[in-house]
């Protein structure tokens, strides 16, 4: 009892003020020293540019004319966006392309389950499926451009050899270009989803499957009631990061199609690049940036708030 | 009793089927290498001659490496930018991670929230203002500008913060009793302890920077500063109809990093599994 009393007394004793506050000051200075560079970088390279973009989106301005020529025009840019056929087409294309994400994930999941338990040399498979991801998008796009060449490319040579007289003209055709780009997106990004799914599968306790097997559950039932539900956090994570990455595609579009033919593969970032750096309409391009930001913001918000509703264990 | 493991035939058949599916991923690379070794006239022969009948490898590769394109210089530039970006990013990220996990100071959680919030800002939304800013301060068309742009990625702070948080505070407390300050503790205790996490993040950052096309494309214009991705793009634009040369350039752009990946695959795959995201 005496020792308890002693402890209480010690913890309520007033702190030695001066040394504590000096220590605190030193800790704060050290904290700022360590965190400062990152904080400064984030403010200079992300936050300020975003605010700047937001301001410019209400102006009719080209950066080559200098700041004194800046002219604010209210919501005109946004009004024009709604009547800009190329921009609207790009937005639609962006959303159509998002389909590549779940399709790729479904393929990745099937491959992950097979690689995880039913093959020899699983390490080699991981490396092979990851190769497109490690290769530069530029080189990969150039190679596929040649493979997909409408008249002499090996893909169509193969199809014609199979007896198909008029194979699709792939990237040169307005209806086939977008699906072709999406196929390549799946091909490039499959490895990431595959590896993350394999990591997710490792966390599912093996005794769950054992118990299901004893109860006589078929492989499909096991998949539907154990694998799939337990992988929802992984699936959700892949879906959101996949959507965000897919929405920002630029290198692939620039190298593969330049948004063509006839804007059939144009996306927001590509249209923004054209408007800002080729047509030099800085203000108008900034309004496109803000639309992009808002859509990505909505997708991220979906992640933060949706997690607790959709992720079930 | 089984003395040695029998071959599981079902597993072997599935492996064979998977290998065929894997061909979809492998064949484009094989075709690329094969085309890069042939004379132009043989590139599109059908059926595909996987092993060239006539070899033109020396000519094709010397046009890429010794011609006007100068892939050697592009490689040097890429190496420089990717290495320095990685060093800067690892340094800044691990410092921030240490500050956010091991130093208690006022405003810490507010600052972390701010950094967390900026994670939602896509780089694409900053390109135009940064382009204007870089032109006015002389960072446009410099490698320094590229390195600065890549060195402050928020992702590294998140990944390393998680790792630092898992290191017990006791290490720090006992070092503080011995009279060590935060800088000493960071350099001689935390960094060595965090080596696996730093290696994983560093390799990922290096690969991402190496493969990045968008940033150098916007912020460089001088050909002598081109990274390998820009050089590859320019080479493909200029030699539009010479597919064997373009394939030799593609091989030159892809294969070295592919070899690095195959050697360090454990780290890369681990990193992708942990962090998952690109950015």
Interface residues (C-beta under 8 A of the other chain):
Chain A: X24 X27 X28 X30 X31 X32 X33 X34 X35 X37 X38 X39 X41 X42 X45 X46 X47 X48 X49 X50 X52 X53 X56 X63 X111 X114 X115 X118 X119 X120 X121 X123 X125 X126 X127 X128 X129 X130 X131 X132 X134 X135 X136 X137 X138 X139 X140 X142 X143 X144 X146 X147 X149 X152 X153 X154 X157 X158 X161 X187 X190 X192 X195 X196 X198 X199 X237 X238 X241 X244 X245 X248 X250 X251 X254 X255 X269 X272 X273 X276 X277 X282 X285 X286 X289 X290 X292 X293 X296 X297 X300
Chain B: X10 X11 X12 X14 X15 X18 X21 X22 X24 X25 X26 X28 X29 X31 X32 X35 X44 X46 X47 X48 X92 X93 X95 X96 X98 X99 X100 X103 X104 X105 X106 X107 X108 X111 X114 X115 X118 X120 X121 X122 X123 X124 X125 X126 X127 X128 X129 X130 X131 X132 X133 X135 X148 X149 X151 X152 X154 X157 X181 X182 X183 X186 X207 X210 X211 X213 X214 X217 X218 X228 X229 X232 X233 X236 X243 X246 X247 X249 X250 X253 X254 X257 X258 X261 X262 X265 X268 X269 X272 X273 X276 X277 X278
